[in-house]
Amino acid sequence: MKTNRDGCRNSRLRCFHINRVMTEMTTDEKTEEFDLKHQLICSIIPELSFDAHKGTNGRIAVIGGSREYTGAPYFAAYSALRLGCDLIYVFCTKDAAPVIKSYSPELMVYPLLDSSNALEEISMILPKMHSVVIGPGLGRNESLLSTVGGIINKVKDMDLPMILDADSLHFICKCPDIVRGYQKAILTPNAAEFDRLYATVYNSDHQQDPLEAVNSLCKTLGGITIIRKGREDIISDGNISVTCKEEGSARRCGGQGDLLSGFLGTFAYWSQKAFARAEKELNAEKYSANVIAGLAACMLTRRCNRLAFAKLGRHMTTSDMIKEIKEAFTRLFPVV
């Protein structure tokens, strides 16, 4: 299989390893096409090092979790952790905290989201973070809207990657200007959520091809990144667009989108860090950090879905997809 070294020139060691892995694969194992985008994804994944410390590979915050919705923030947080970040912080309401804590001892859970001074308390912890995921299990309680808006502004002030999913998109539809021009924002709407956001911004329904509509909205909102989920996921920042055609399955599990958000939280940090360190070597004129992170997250989510479906068919759940992260990651991204 031919490989393109240009995709990972930021690390000769990493390129050597990827090429060595591909060389050592048997013919039956050589199932992945390593184009430039794919090699760029491999190049942003940090190498494990004995010199690293806890937190080096990512401290990710998940803002969400309410009395009715405790599974979503868990799925987002745990998928980020399973992908390879080091530490996960979940900021949720008081009612949700004991439940989310019971799901996993590996999550640090803060019951601050509905406290009287929520923004002040959360803002004291946010500076530790490398990226922030907002929305999974957030709910649509109007009393939380001002807190969510304040958190978004704090994240912007800290110049961190910010993933906006699920119920945070409901907030963005009410106030799209809050993300306008913030180019480290990644929105993850499904088709219906995208249509609502488009109608809010343009005051009309779009009649365009979905790819054209996504590009247009990204540009209008000042270069934010949008991942429009669908039969094929469209990832665009208005200048650069890719389509994820990785095969998933016909089974759509509740919580699958939360896995995507968690993967994005980790990949976005890795990608921003890699591009900042070696922008020229990473062909930034062809692909942006957010687009590469988005493509990686979509590919991994779809592969987990396909692997779980192959074993369980229509009986699979999102928890079954989590069990496939290691296999999916190893097959898609053969790095140390």
N, C-alpha and C positions, 0 to 999 in steps of 0.2 A: 504494500500500500504506500502510495506517495504521501509525503507530509510536507507542509509548507512551514519552513522555519521562521518566516517573517512574522507569524502570528504570536511568537513568544520570545522575541529577541531580547526582552528585558532580563532574561535569565538563561544563560547558556547551559547551566546545570539543569534547569527545568526542561529546556528543549531536549537536551541529551537524554534525560530520563523518559520523557514522553516518547521520543523516537525509539529508545531501547525497549520500552514496554511494547510498542507496536511491532518491533522486529521480533520479539520473543513470543508473540502471540501465534497460536496455530492458525491455519487457514480458516478453520471454522469459527475462530474467535474474532477474526478481523471483520467485524460487522459495522463499525462506526466510520463514517466519512469525516476525516479530519480536515475540514476546510479552514479558512482563516478565522472565521468567527469561533469555531470550535476550539482552535488552538489558543485564541485569545482568552477564552474561558479558563482553559487549563493554566494559562500563565498568570491569572489573577489569584489562583488558589494558593494561599501561603504554605511554604514548606514547613513541616514540623521541625522544631529545633530544640536541642537540649538547653540552649541559651535563652529560650523564650520563657516568659513568666505567665502566670494565670491572668488572662485578660488580653494578652497580645493578639490573639486571633479573633477577638471581638467581644465587646460588652454591649448587648442589645436590649433595648427597652420595648416592651409591648404595652401600649396604653389601651385598656379595654377589659371587659369582664364586669358583668352586672348580675343581679339576682337571678334573672331568667337565663342568662347566657354565660356559662362558665366553661363550656367545652372549647369555644372558639379561641379565647386567649391561650388556653393550654395547648391546642394544636399548633398555633402560631409560634409560641415560645419553644415548645418541645422540638418542633421541626428545625428551628434555627439552631438549637443545641445539638441535635443529631447530625446536622450538616457539618458542624465543626466549630461554631463559635464557642467561647469559653464560659461566658457568664450571661445569664438571662434574668432580667428584672421585669416583673409584671406589676403594673399599677392598675388596680381595680377598685370597685366599691367595697364597703365593709362586708356586706352580705355575701359577696362572691369569694372573698379571700380564703376562708377556711376550706371551702370546697376545692378551689384551685390548688391550694397547698396539699390537699389530700391526694391529688392526682400524681404528684411527683415531688420528692424531696429535693430535686435538683433545681427547682425554680425558686427564686427569691421574690416573694409576693408582698406587695405593699398596699394595705387597704386605705388608700388616700384619696381616691378619685372623687368621692362625694363628701369629703370632709369640708369644714367651713373655710379652711385656708388651703385648699387642695393645690392651687397653682403655686403658692409659696413653698409648700413642702416638697412637691414634685420637682420644682425648679432647683432645689438644693441638691438633688440627686442626679438630675439630667446631665450635668457637666462630666460625669463619669462615662457617659455613653458614647458609643461609636456610630450607632444608627438607631432610629426610632420607628417603630411600627404602630400606627394609630388606627383603631377601629374594630378589631375583632372582639365581638361580644359587648361592644360599647353600649348598645341600645340607643333609643332616641329620646331619652329623657331631656326635656328642654332645660332643666336645671344644670345639665352638664355642658351645654353648648358653650357658655362663656369660658369654662375651664378648658375645653378642647381648643377653642380659639386661642387662648393664652398659651397653651402648650405648643401649638403650631408656631406661634410667633417666637417663642423661646427657642425652639429647634432651629428656626431660620436664623436667629441671632447667633447661634452656635455653629452655623454652617454645617449641619449634619445631614446625611442622607435620611430622607423621611418617606416612609411608605404609607399611603393612605388607602385603606380598604374598608369594605363592609359599611358599617354605620357612619364612619367618618365621611364617606362619599355623600351621604345624606346632608351632612353639614356643609360640605363643599358646594353642593348644589344651591344652598341658600346663600353662600358667600364665596363665590369662585375667586374673587379678587385676593383672597388671603393667600393663595398659592401662586398667583400670577407673577411670573418672572423668577420664581425660585427654582432654579434648574437642578437642584438635588432632590426635588419632589418626584415621587413615582406614584401614580394613581393606578388602581387595578380594577376598573369596572367590568362587569359582564355586559352583554349587549344591551340589556334594558337600562342598566345604570348609566352606561355611556350615552344612550339616547336622551335620558333625562338631563344629564350634564350638558350635552350639546344644545338641547332646547333652551336651557337656562342661559347659556352664554350668548347664543345667537337669536334667541326669542323666536325660533322656528325649528321645525323638524328637518333633519338632513335628508337630502335626496341623493347623496353621493354614494359612490363605492365606499365600503367601510374603511379601506386603507386611506383613501383620500380624506374622509371625514376625520379620522384619527390624526393625520398629519396636520390638517387645518386647525383642529382644536388645540393641538400642542403648540402650534405657532401663535395662535391668538392668545393663549395663556402664557406666552413669554418663554417658551422652550422647556416647559415641564415635560416629563416622560409619562406616557400613558401606555398601559398594557390592557388592550381590549380583549377580554377572554371570550373564546368562542370555539367553533369547530377547528379553526386555526387561530392561534393567539397572535395578535398584531402588537408589535412593540415599536414605539416611535418617540422621538424627541422633537419632531417637526422637521429636522434636517436629515436624520438617519432613520430608516425604517427597516425592520426585519420581520419575517413571519416564522413562527415556530410551527413546524410541521411534524415534530416528533409524535409518533403514534401513541395515543392513550387507549381509551376503551369507550364503549357506549354507556358504561356505568358511571353516573355522576353521584358522588357521595357528599352528603352534608358535611362540611368542614374541609373539603378539598381546597377551597380557596384560601382557607386559613393556613394550610401548609405552604401554599405559594407565597403568602405574605411573610411567613417566617423565613423561608428560603431567601426571599428578597432582602430581608433585614441583614442577613449574613453576607450574601453575595454583594449587596450594594456597598457595604463597608470594605470588603476585600477589593472590589473593583475600583472604588474611589482611591483607596490607598495605593494600589498598583499603578493606576494612571497618573496619580500625583508624583509618584516616585520615578516613573519612566515614560512620560507622556509621548515623547517622540518615538521611542522604541515600540510602543503599543499601537502605532498606526492610528492615532487619535483623529486624524483627518478622515478616516474611513468609518470608525465606530467610536461611540462615546461610552464612558464608564457605565452609565445607567442602562443603555441599550444592551450592553454585554451582560450586565447583571440580570436584567429582565429576561433575556434569552436563556441564560443558565437556569434561572428559577423555573421558567416554563418547561424547559426540557426535562428537568429533574422531576417536577410534579407529574408530568405526563408519563414518564417512564415508571415511576412508582405506581401509578394507576394501572398501567399495562401489566406490570409484574404481578400485582395483587389480583387483578382480574383473571390472569392466566391460572391462578391457583383456586380462586373462589367464585369466579363468575359474578352473577348478580347478587351474591350473598356477601360480597366484600364491603368493608366500611373504611373510613378514613384511618382508623387505628391499624388496619391491615396494610394500608399504604405506608405508614410510618415504619413498619417492619421491613419494608423493601428499600429504605433509603440507602443503606450500605451497598447493597447489590447494584442499585440503579446508579449511584454515584461512581462506583468502581468501574462499571462498564462504560459509562458516558465520559468520565473524566479520569483517565489513568495516570494519576500523579501520586507522589509519595504521601 
